[in-house]
């Protein structure tokens, strides 16, 4: 008898179809409820959503802006999804994002005269984010300390380190606020779509999706990661080194978040500004959940969130609906998706009503 025969599997096509239908229903409800709110305060919801869509996809510049926002959300979201898929609750995406930005700043401030300095910034930022996530992994493996606590606390450490550096040793001597000097030209990510701000970070994000999808589907590590996330005891019973899997997963997850941070500072702002994360860290967690920790699903949900954020500005300018409505939509999407997932899992429990 094969050992892996003990793994409990859900009905494949039925489960996938049900999950897709529940996700679609969640998105529909998360749009209907804000539409009722918009109508209740005296605006036309149809016009508001039309202008939101136009603000995100109405032209080349709008699409480029949406893709600029999409790139870090996708890269960071994939990082969170990989951790979730292995059963790890890495909610330290914010800290890893900030660490990646600081790693890129090393290249931007001190190595700008070297050829290919922007590539060094990518590597430094990726490594910084990876190491920042590896510490909670080590604490989990060797001391059984819950990664939720350690990753969350390391967010605050990263925030304070960033504040100290941009307000102290790295502060622009010619500036009046807390930010670094402008990065050297050679460390800025090149523009890939002329006439927009779309930079090479979009290429990194797409490659991250392709590589991680291939790893999860075609490699031994991807298989072991999925089994560990589904049933940790079964993985150990079959001789898998779950400690090594946890460490490698956290390293990859943090590295992807670090790359997202590099894209923000070296591709958009061209310097490190206090609070430069712009909510990417925690939004990536919602994106990973909405995408079901699947690379393709994460890509779709990341673009949805990016379009919402960019389109909100057009909706506010043309209709007058406040941008804060977008945060309501994002919260409702996550709330309905989680509610649908809980409903689906409850119906799959043995002895539950059908």
C-alpha positions as CSV (number, residue, x, y, z in Angstrom):
1,X,0.0,0.0,0.0
2,X,1.3,3.4,-0.9
3,X,1.9,5.6,2.1
4,X,0.4,8.7,0.5
5,X,-2.9,6.9,0.2
6,X,-3.7,8.2,3.7
7,X,-4.0,11.8,2.4
8,X,-7.6,12.9,2.4
9,X,-8.6,14.5,-1.0
10,X,-11.5,16.6,-1.7
11,X,-13.6,15.9,-4.8
12,X,-11.6,17.6,-7.5
13,X,-13.8,19.1,-10.1
14,X,-16.8,19.6,-7.8
15,X,-14.6,21.3,-5.2
16,X,-12.9,23.6,-7.7
17,X,-16.2,24.6,-9.3
18,X,-17.8,25.3,-6.0
19,X,-14.9,27.4,-4.9
20,X,-14.9,29.4,-8.1
21,X,-18.7,30.0,-7.8
22,X,-18.3,31.1,-4.2
23,X,-15.5,33.5,-5.1
24,X,-17.5,35.0,-8.0
25,X,-20.5,35.4,-5.6
26,X,-18.3,37.1,-3.0
27,X,-17.0,39.6,-5.6
28,X,-20.6,40.3,-6.8
29,X,-21.8,40.9,-3.3
30,X,-18.9,43.2,-2.5
31,X,-19.9,45.4,-5.4
32,X,-23.6,45.3,-4.7
33,X,-23.3,46.5,-1.1
34,X,-21.2,49.6,-1.9
35,X,-23.6,50.3,-4.8
36,X,-26.4,50.5,-2.3
37,X,-24.3,52.7,-0.1
38,X,-23.5,55.1,-3.0
39,X,-27.2,55.2,-4.0
40,X,-28.1,55.9,-0.3
41,X,-25.9,59.0,-0.2
42,X,-27.3,60.5,-3.4
43,X,-24.8,59.3,-6.1
44,X,-25.6,57.2,-9.2
45,X,-23.8,53.8,-8.6
46,X,-23.8,53.0,-12.3
47,X,-22.0,56.2,-13.2
48,X,-19.6,55.8,-10.2
49,X,-18.5,52.3,-11.2
50,X,-18.3,53.3,-14.9
51,X,-15.9,56.1,-13.9
52,X,-14.0,53.8,-11.7
53,X,-13.5,51.4,-14.6
54,X,-12.5,54.2,-16.9
55,X,-10.1,55.6,-14.3
56,X,-8.3,52.2,-14.3
57,X,-8.5,51.1,-17.9
58,X,-9.6,54.1,-19.9
59,X,-6.4,54.7,-21.8
60,X,-2.7,53.9,-22.1
61,X,-1.6,56.0,-19.2
62,X,-4.4,54.6,-16.9
63,X,-3.5,51.0,-17.8
64,X,0.2,51.8,-17.3
65,X,-0.6,53.2,-13.8
66,X,-2.8,50.2,-13.0
67,X,0.1,47.9,-14.0
68,X,2.5,49.9,-11.8
69,X,0.3,49.3,-8.9
70,X,-0.3,45.7,-10.0
71,X,3.4,44.7,-10.1
72,X,4.2,45.0,-6.3
73,X,0.8,43.6,-5.3
74,X,1.4,40.6,-7.5
75,X,4.9,39.9,-6.3
76,X,4.1,40.4,-2.7
77,X,0.8,38.4,-3.1
78,X,2.6,35.4,-4.6
79,X,5.0,35.5,-1.6
80,X,2.2,35.4,0.9
81,X,0.4,32.7,-1.2
82,X,3.4,30.4,-1.1
83,X,3.5,30.6,2.7
84,X,-0.2,30.0,3.0
85,X,0.0,27.0,0.7
86,X,2.6,25.4,3.0
87,X,0.4,26.0,6.1
88,X,2.5,29.0,7.3
89,X,0.7,32.2,8.3
90,X,3.3,34.7,7.1
91,X,1.7,38.0,8.0
92,X,5.0,39.8,8.1
93,X,4.8,40.8,4.4
94,X,5.0,44.5,5.4
95,X,8.3,44.1,7.2
96,X,9.8,42.0,4.4
97,X,8.6,44.6,1.8
98,X,10.3,47.4,3.8
99,X,13.5,45.3,4.2
100,X,13.5,44.9,0.4
101,X,13.2,48.6,-0.1
102,X,16.1,49.2,2.3
103,X,18.2,46.6,0.4
104,X,17.6,48.5,-2.8
105,X,18.5,51.7,-1.1
106,X,22.0,50.3,-0.4
107,X,22.5,50.1,-4.2
108,X,20.8,53.4,-4.9
109,X,22.8,55.4,-2.4
110,X,26.2,53.7,-2.3
111,X,26.7,51.7,-5.5
112,X,25.1,53.8,-8.2
113,X,28.4,54.2,-10.2
114,X,28.8,50.5,-10.8
115,X,27.5,48.9,-14.1
116,X,24.2,47.1,-13.7
117,X,23.6,48.7,-10.2
118,X,19.9,48.3,-10.6
119,X,20.4,44.5,-10.9
120,X,22.4,44.6,-7.7
121,X,19.5,46.5,-6.1
122,X,17.1,43.7,-7.1
123,X,19.4,41.0,-5.6
124,X,20.1,43.0,-2.4
125,X,16.4,43.7,-1.8
126,X,15.3,40.1,-2.5
127,X,18.0,38.8,-0.1
128,X,17.0,41.4,2.6
129,X,13.3,40.4,2.4
130,X,14.3,36.7,2.4
131,X,16.5,37.0,5.5
132,X,13.9,39.0,7.3
133,X,11.4,36.2,6.8
134,X,13.9,33.5,7.6
135,X,14.2,34.5,11.2
136,X,10.6,33.7,12.1
137,X,11.0,30.4,10.2
138,X,14.0,29.5,12.4
139,X,12.1,30.4,15.5
140,X,9.2,28.2,14.3
141,X,11.4,25.2,13.4
142,X,13.8,25.1,16.4
143,X,11.7,26.7,19.2
144,X,8.1,26.1,18.0
145,X,7.3,29.8,18.2
146,X,4.2,30.6,16.3
147,X,5.1,32.5,13.1
148,X,2.0,34.7,13.4
149,X,3.4,36.4,16.4
150,X,7.0,36.7,15.2
151,X,6.2,37.9,11.7
152,X,3.8,40.5,13.0
153,X,6.3,41.8,15.6
154,X,9.0,42.0,12.9
155,X,6.7,44.3,10.9
156,X,7.1,46.9,13.7
157,X,10.8,46.4,13.9
158,X,11.1,47.1,10.2
159,X,9.0,50.2,10.4
160,X,11.1,51.6,13.2
161,X,14.4,50.8,11.4
162,X,13.1,52.5,8.2
163,X,12.0,55.6,10.2
164,X,15.4,55.8,11.9
165,X,17.4,55.4,8.6
166,X,15.4,57.9,6.5
167,X,15.2,60.4,9.4
168,X,18.8,60.0,10.4
169,X,21.9,58.5,8.6
170,X,20.2,58.2,5.2
171,X,18.2,61.5,5.3
172,X,18.6,63.8,2.3
173,X,20.6,66.7,3.7
174,X,18.9,69.0,1.2
175,X,15.4,67.8,2.1
176,X,13.0,69.0,4.8
177,X,11.1,65.7,5.4
178,X,12.1,62.2,6.2
179,X,13.4,60.7,2.9
180,X,16.7,59.7,1.4
181,X,18.5,61.4,-1.4
182,X,17.5,60.6,-5.0
183,X,18.9,57.3,-6.2
184,X,21.7,57.3,-8.7
185,X,20.5,56.9,-12.3
186,X,22.0,53.5,-12.8
187,X,20.0,52.0,-9.9
188,X,16.6,53.1,-11.1
189,X,14.6,50.3,-12.8
190,X,14.2,51.0,-16.5
191,X,10.8,52.0,-18.0
192,X,9.3,49.2,-20.2
193,X,6.3,51.2,-21.6
194,X,7.2,54.7,-22.9
195,X,4.9,57.5,-21.8
196,X,4.0,55.8,-18.5
197,X,5.7,55.0,-15.2
198,X,5.6,51.2,-15.9
199,X,9.0,49.8,-15.0
200,X,10.9,46.5,-15.1
201,X,9.2,45.4,-11.9
202,X,6.3,44.2,-14.0
203,X,8.6,41.8,-15.7
204,X,9.9,40.5,-12.3
205,X,6.3,40.0,-11.1
206,X,5.2,38.1,-14.2
207,X,8.4,35.9,-14.0
208,X,7.6,35.3,-10.3
209,X,4.1,33.9,-11.2
210,X,5.5,31.7,-14.0
211,X,8.4,30.3,-11.9
212,X,6.3,29.7,-8.8
213,X,3.5,28.1,-10.8
214,X,6.0,25.8,-12.4
215,X,7.7,25.0,-9.1
216,X,4.4,24.1,-7.4
217,X,3.3,21.9,-10.3
218,X,6.5,20.2,-11.5
219,X,9.1,20.0,-8.7
220,X,9.5,17.7,-5.7
221,X,9.7,20.8,-3.4
222,X,6.4,22.1,-4.7
223,X,4.8,18.7,-4.1
224,X,6.3,18.5,-0.6
225,X,5.2,22.1,0.2
226,X,1.6,21.3,-0.8
227,X,1.5,18.1,1.2
228,X,3.0,19.9,4.3
229,X,0.4,22.6,4.1
230,X,-2.5,20.0,3.7
231,X,-1.4,17.6,6.4
232,X,1.8,18.1,8.2
233,X,1.7,14.7,10.0
234,X,1.3,12.9,6.7
235,X,4.3,14.7,5.3
236,X,6.5,13.7,8.3
237,X,5.2,10.1,8.1
238,X,6.4,9.9,4.5
239,X,9.9,11.1,5.5
240,X,9.6,14.7,4.4
241,X,11.9,17.1,6.2
242,X,9.2,19.6,7.2
243,X,11.7,21.9,9.0
244,X,13.7,22.3,5.8
245,X,10.5,22.9,3.8
246,X,9.4,25.6,6.3
247,X,12.7,27.4,6.2
248,X,12.9,27.4,2.4
249,X,9.3,28.5,2.1
250,X,9.8,31.4,4.4
251,X,13.0,32.4,2.6
252,X,11.2,32.4,-0.8
253,X,8.1,34.2,0.6
254,X,10.2,36.9,2.1
255,X,12.3,37.2,-1.0
256,X,9.3,37.8,-3.2
257,X,8.0,40.5,-0.8
258,X,11.5,42.1,-0.8
259,X,11.4,42.2,-4.6
260,X,8.0,44.1,-4.4
261,X,9.7,46.6,-2.1
262,X,12.5,47.1,-4.6
263,X,10.0,47.8,-7.3
264,X,8.4,50.5,-5.2
265,X,11.5,52.4,-4.3
266,X,13.7,51.8,-7.3
267,X,10.9,51.9,-9.9
268,X,8.4,54.5,-8.7
269,X,9.7,56.7,-5.9
270,X,13.5,56.6,-6.8
271,X,14.2,57.1,-3.1
272,X,13.1,55.8,0.3
273,X,10.3,57.7,1.9
274,X,9.0,57.1,5.4
275,X,5.9,55.0,5.1
276,X,6.7,54.0,1.4
277,X,4.9,50.7,1.8
278,X,1.5,52.4,0.9
279,X,-0.5,49.5,2.4
280,X,1.1,46.9,0.0
281,X,2.0,44.5,2.8
282,X,-1.4,43.9,4.3
283,X,-3.2,44.2,1.0
284,X,-1.0,41.3,-0.3
285,X,-2.5,39.1,2.4
286,X,-6.0,39.8,1.2
287,X,-4.9,39.2,-2.4
288,X,-3.4,35.8,-1.5
289,X,-6.6,34.8,0.3
290,X,-8.8,35.9,-2.6
291,X,-6.6,34.1,-5.1
292,X,-6.8,30.9,-3.1
293,X,-3.0,30.7,-2.8
294,X,-2.9,29.8,-6.5
295,X,-0.5,31.8,-8.7
296,X,-3.0,32.4,-11.4
297,X,-5.7,33.2,-8.9
298,X,-3.4,35.6,-7.1
299,X,-2.6,37.4,-10.4
300,X,-6.3,37.9,-11.1
301,X,-7.0,39.2,-7.7
302,X,-3.9,41.4,-7.7
303,X,-5.1,43.1,-10.9
304,X,-8.6,43.5,-9.4
305,X,-7.2,45.3,-6.4
306,X,-4.8,47.5,-8.5
307,X,-7.6,48.5,-10.8
308,X,-9.8,49.4,-7.8
309,X,-7.1,51.7,-6.3
310,X,-6.2,53.4,-9.6
311,X,-9.8,53.7,-10.7
312,X,-10.8,55.3,-7.4
313,X,-9.1,58.5,-8.3
314,X,-11.1,58.8,-11.5
315,X,-14.3,58.0,-9.6
316,X,-13.6,60.7,-7.1
317,X,-12.7,63.4,-9.7
318,X,-15.6,62.7,-12.0
319,X,-18.4,61.8,-9.6
320,X,-17.2,63.0,-6.2
321,X,-17.4,59.6,-4.5
322,X,-14.7,59.4,-1.9
323,X,-11.7,57.2,-2.4
324,X,-12.3,55.5,0.9
325,X,-15.1,53.6,-0.8
326,X,-12.4,51.5,-2.4
327,X,-11.2,50.3,1.0
328,X,-14.8,49.4,1.8
329,X,-14.9,47.3,-1.4
330,X,-11.6,45.6,-0.6
331,X,-12.8,44.8,2.9
332,X,-16.1,43.4,1.7
333,X,-14.4,41.3,-1.0
334,X,-12.2,39.7,1.7
335,X,-15.1,39.3,4.1
336,X,-17.3,37.6,1.6
337,X,-14.5,35.4,0.3
338,X,-13.6,34.2,3.8
339,X,-17.2,33.6,4.6
340,X,-17.7,31.6,1.4
341,X,-14.5,29.6,2.2
342,X,-15.7,28.8,5.7
343,X,-19.1,27.7,4.3
344,X,-17.4,25.5,1.8
345,X,-15.1,23.9,4.3
346,X,-17.9,23.3,6.8
347,X,-19.9,21.4,4.2
348,X,-16.9,19.2,3.4
349,X,-16.5,18.2,7.0
350,X,-17.4,14.6,7.7
351,X,-21.0,14.3,9.0
352,X,-21.9,17.8,7.9
353,X,-25.3,18.4,6.3
354,X,-25.3,18.3,2.5
